[in-house]
Amino acid sequence: MALDYVIYVQAESIYKDLVSRRTANTSELALAAADNDSDAQRLGNEWLLLNELIKKIEKDEKKAADAATSPTDQNMKGK
């Protein structure tokens, strides 16, 4: 049980770091695009990858939360 909590805390920390990096990347991308900087494409690709990863994490968390709160077939048979 303690290991599950440690894993949860680490995952939450990684998620928050990804969101922070995406936010910082957004600012850098806007500046690079305004200056026609050659880094704009790299930053855009990085932002897309970060955004996609964050969306997948959020989707998985929602699935896990829904599964934890929804009754299973076994529980419904007893009622």
C-alpha positions, -999 to +999 in steps of 0.1 A: +000+000+000+028+024+008+045+016-025+012+025-043+012+058-026+048+065-035+041+056-072+010+079-071+030+108-057+057+104-083+032+101-111+014+132-099+048+151-098+057+140-133+022+151-145+026+185-130+060+189-145+047+180-180+019+206-176+045+232-165+067+223-194+038+226-219+029+260-205+065+273-207+068+258-242+037+277-253+053+310-243+086+301-261+067+290-292+048+322-294+080+342-291+098+321-317+069+323-341+067+361-337+104+363-345+103+337-373+128+318-353+140+285-367+133+269-333+095+274-338+090+241-356+109+222-329+090+239-302+057+233-320+065+196-323+076+194-286+043+211-276+022+187-296+040+157-280+036+171-245+000+179-252-007+144-265+010+128-235-010+150-211-043+141-228-035+104-226-027+106-189-059+126-182-079+100-203-064+071-184-070+088-150-107+094-160-111+058-170-095+046-137-118+070-117-149+058-136-140+022-131-134+028-094-168+044-089-190+023-113-206-009-100-194-041-116-215-069-130-208-089-099-221-062-076-252-058-097-260-096-096-263-095-059-289-067-059 
